[in-house]
Amino acid sequence: MADYEHTAHLETDPDTAFAYLADVTHLPEYFSGLESARPTGGESVHVVAVVEGERYEGEAWLHSDPGSRALRWGADRPSGYHGELFVRSVGDTASSVTVTLHTEQADGPGIEAGLAGTLAQLKQNLDGRSTDPVA
């Protein structure tokens, strides 16, 4: 099992950042490789994604914990793919977002590039800036 983690600093308050991230319909706006996501009831999400060059369409899950500003997600795939995201306060008006991915099919450079791209796009969407997302 391989684990990957990246953190981005946002000039967006943590409650606004978490509300945006927790809305499933926003996922394709920032999540690298995700073509569509729509809630199908409870924690279930129907997704269409391109993962490691393969098109994947199916059910995934997303658990949102607003109290701790945490998201956890995964899909039933042989790769054991799942992840977590945490939004933390940085002062009164800024936040940090840490994303951790876990997978049994390690592709270090590809996964690292996907995480960096996802957080850069998130920063662009929320802050309107495309500066280096890694804190």
C-alpha positions as CSV (number, residue, x, y, z in Angstrom):
1,M,0.0,0.0,0.0
2,A,1.3,3.4,-0.9
3,D,0.3,6.7,0.8
4,Y,0.6,10.1,-0.7
5,E,0.0,13.5,1.0
6,H,-0.1,17.1,-0.1
7,T,-1.1,20.3,1.6
8,A,-2.2,23.6,0.2
9,H,-2.6,27.0,1.8
10,L,-5.8,28.9,0.9
11,E,-6.7,32.5,1.5
12,T,-10.2,31.3,2.0
13,D,-11.8,30.8,5.4
14,P,-12.1,27.2,6.5
15,D,-15.9,27.0,6.7
16,T,-16.2,28.3,3.1
17,A,-13.5,26.0,1.9
18,F,-15.1,23.0,3.5
19,A,-18.6,23.8,2.2
20,Y,-17.2,24.0,-1.3
21,L,-15.2,20.7,-0.9
22,A,-18.1,18.8,0.7
23,D,-20.5,19.6,-2.2
24,V,-20.2,16.5,-4.5
25,T,-21.2,18.5,-7.5
26,H,-18.0,20.6,-7.2
27,L,-15.6,17.6,-7.3
28,P,-15.0,17.6,-11.1
29,E,-14.2,21.3,-10.9
30,Y,-10.9,20.6,-9.1
31,F,-10.3,16.9,-8.8
32,S,-7.8,15.8,-11.4
33,G,-9.2,13.0,-13.7
34,L,-12.8,13.2,-12.4
35,E,-15.2,13.8,-15.3
36,S,-18.5,13.8,-13.3
37,A,-19.8,13.1,-9.9
38,R,-23.4,13.1,-8.6
39,P,-24.9,12.0,-5.3
40,T,-27.1,9.0,-5.5
41,G,-28.3,8.8,-2.0
42,G,-26.7,8.6,1.4
43,E,-22.9,8.6,1.0
44,S,-23.1,7.0,-2.4
45,V,-21.7,9.0,-5.4
46,H,-21.9,8.0,-9.1
47,V,-18.5,8.9,-10.7
48,V,-17.0,8.9,-14.1
49,A,-13.2,9.2,-14.0
50,V,-10.0,8.5,-15.9
51,V,-7.6,6.7,-13.6
52,E,-4.2,5.7,-14.8
53,G,-5.4,6.0,-18.4
54,E,-8.5,3.8,-17.8
55,R,-12.0,5.1,-17.8
56,Y,-13.9,4.2,-14.7
57,E,-17.6,4.5,-14.2
58,G,-19.3,3.3,-11.0
59,E,-20.2,3.9,-7.5
60,A,-18.0,5.5,-4.9
61,W,-18.7,6.8,-1.4
62,L,-18.0,10.1,0.2
63,H,-18.3,10.7,4.0
64,S,-18.5,14.3,5.2
65,D,-17.8,15.3,8.8
66,P,-18.5,19.0,9.0
67,G,-17.7,19.1,12.8
68,S,-14.0,18.2,12.1
69,R,-14.0,19.6,8.5
70,A,-13.0,16.2,7.2
71,L,-14.0,14.2,4.1
72,R,-13.3,10.5,3.5
73,W,-13.9,8.7,0.2
74,G,-13.2,5.6,-1.7
75,A,-14.4,3.2,-4.4
76,D,-14.7,-0.6,-4.5
77,R,-11.7,-1.3,-6.8
78,P,-8.9,-3.8,-6.6
79,S,-6.4,-0.9,-6.0
80,G,-7.8,-0.3,-2.5
81,Y,-8.1,3.4,-3.4
82,H,-9.4,5.7,-0.7
83,G,-8.5,9.0,0.8
84,E,-9.0,11.7,3.3
85,L,-9.1,15.5,3.2
86,F,-8.9,17.9,6.2
87,V,-9.5,21.6,6.3
88,R,-7.8,23.5,9.1
89,S,-7.9,27.1,10.2
90,V,-4.9,29.3,9.6
91,G,-5.5,32.5,11.4
92,D,-9.0,34.1,11.1
93,T,-9.4,34.1,7.3
94,A,-7.2,31.5,5.8
95,S,-7.0,27.7,5.8
96,S,-4.9,24.7,4.9
97,V,-6.2,21.7,3.0
98,T,-4.4,18.4,3.4
99,V,-5.2,15.5,1.1
100,T,-4.0,11.9,1.7
101,L,-4.5,9.1,-0.8
102,H,-4.0,5.4,-0.2
103,T,-3.7,2.9,-3.0
104,E,-2.2,-0.6,-3.5
105,Q,-1.2,0.2,-7.1
106,A,1.6,2.7,-6.6
107,D,2.4,5.1,-9.4
108,G,4.4,7.7,-7.4
109,P,5.1,10.4,-10.0
110,G,1.6,10.1,-11.5
111,I,-0.2,10.2,-8.2
112,E,2.0,13.0,-6.9
113,A,1.3,15.1,-10.1
114,G,-2.4,14.4,-9.8
115,L,-2.5,15.6,-6.2
116,A,-0.4,18.7,-7.0
117,G,-2.7,19.5,-9.9
118,T,-5.9,19.0,-7.9
119,L,-4.7,21.3,-5.1
120,A,-3.5,23.9,-7.6
121,Q,-6.9,23.9,-9.2
122,L,-8.7,24.1,-5.9
123,K,-6.5,27.1,-5.0
124,Q,-7.4,28.7,-8.3
125,N,-11.1,28.1,-7.8
126,L,-11.3,29.4,-4.2
127,D,-8.6,32.0,-4.1
128,G,-8.6,33.1,-7.8
129,R,-4.8,32.6,-7.8
130,S,-2.6,29.9,-9.2
131,T,0.4,30.2,-7.0
132,D,2.3,27.2,-5.7
133,P,-0.3,25.1,-3.7
134,V,2.1,23.3,-1.5
135,A,2.5,24.8,2.0
